[in-house]
Amino acid sequence: MAFIYETRNFEVISADRPLVCRSEGGHVIIYSKDKTIQSLEDLDLERTIERSILVRATGNAMKKVLSSNPHKVDIGILNYQTNGNWSALNGKNPILHTHIFGRSFDAIKQPYGKSLFLPTWEESNGFYDDNLPLEKTDIISMRVRISSLMKYRI
């Protein structure tokens, strides 16, 4: 996982093995640093606000950066998904995390306008194998943009 940005209570990473390929919109994850927090209901008001602002800033940065870099991705919308259910399959407690998936107009594997197809790794039959992660330039540009947006509390 490649580090993008962090706040006091959360960190933003780019998945090394993304569920959505960069060319189809990309995939980033926002994790709680406190691994005992399992769901949104476990957050106090301060962390709820911090997370909400960070999620918004990260989505803004992801869409802006991927839509403007040399290897442009024409993102129409972002999907935000708060998960933890795959942990249950491995007998582990979930850790609060939010996925942000870009949805590209010209996507083939994850067609725009349709629900994401997200088989578990065990059931994927190689579905994710050729998904490329964000590029280093994407990550650096996103870090700068998120930092700027967090400073002004968009």
N, C-alpha and C positions, 0 to 999 in steps of 0.2 A: 504494500500500500504506500502511496506517495502522499506525503504531508502537503496540505494546501494552506491551512490557516487554523488558528486556535483562539479561543476565548478562555476565560477563567474556568468554565465548566464543560466546554465542548471542543471537539476537534473536527476539522473537515479533511477528508482524505479522498484521493482518487483511487478507485479500485484497480488493482493489478489485473484481476480477472473480472472485468466488468460484465454486468448482466445485459447492458446495452452498449454496443460497439460505438467508439468515438464517431465514426462516419455516419451513424444513425442517430446521433444526438448526445451520446456520452452518459456517464454514470459517476456521480460522486455520493459520498456518504458522510453524514454528520453523526458522530458518536458522542454519547455522554462520557465524560472522563470518570465519573463515579459509576463503577460497574455494578453497584447494587441497585441502581435505578433501572427498573424494568419497563416502565410505561409512562406515558404522559401524566397519568394520575399521581405518580410518585414525585413530580416536580413541585417545588414551592413556587410562589408567585415570581420571585426574582429570577429563577432559572427558566421559568416559562417565558418570561419577557425576553431574556437573553437569547434563548433558543429561537424564538419567533423572529427576532431581528436578524439573527445569524442565518436562519433558513432563507429569509427573504433576500438578504445581501448575497448569499451564495447562489441562489437561483438567478438573480439579476446578473451577477458576474459570469456565471456559466453561459447563459444565453448570449450576452453581449460579446464575450470573448470568443466562443465557438462560432458565432455568426460573423466575426470580423477578421479572424486569423487567416493566413495564407491558404490553409486547407479548409476553407469555409464549409460550415455545416449549416444548412438552412433549417433552423429550429423553428417550428411553428408554436410549440407549447412545451411546458415542462410538467412532468408528473411528479408529485410529492407523495412518498409512501413511508409511513412509519411502521416498522416491522419488528420482528422478534420471534415469529412463529417457527422458523427453521431450527432454532435452538432446541425447541421441544422435541424435535425428531432425534436429537442426540442426547436427550436427557439432561440438558443444561438449562439454567435460568436465562431468560432473554435479557439483553442489555439494550436500553433505549437507543435506537438509531433511526435516522431518517434517510431514505434514499431519494436522490433527485435524478430523474431520468429525462434527458432531452429527447424530444420526439421530432424527428426530421421529416419534412414533407416528402422527401424522396427515399425514405427507408424501405428496404425490402424485407429484411428479417423480422423487424418490429414495425409493421405498417402504420403510418400516421392515421389517427382516428380510430384505431382498434385497440382493445385492451392489450397490455403487455402480456407476452407469453413468458412465464418465469418458472420453468421446471426446476425442481431441486437439483443440486449437483449430481446426486446419485441417479436421478431419473433423466438427466439431460441428454444422454447419448451423444455427447460432443457438441451440443447446441451452442455452447458458449466458447468453444475452443478457439475460434478465429476472431473473437471480439477483441479489438484493440483498445488499450487504455488511452486516457488523455496524454497529449504530448507534453514534454517539459516546458515548451513555450506557453502552452495553455495554462499549466499549473502556475507558472510565474506570473502571467498576466492576471489570472484569477485572484492570486494572493494580493496583488497590488490593488485590484478593484475592490475586493472584499474589505481590505484594510481601510480604503478610502470611504466606503459606504458605512462601515462600522463607526468610523470616527465621527461622522455626521449623523449617525443613527437614522439613516434613510427613513 
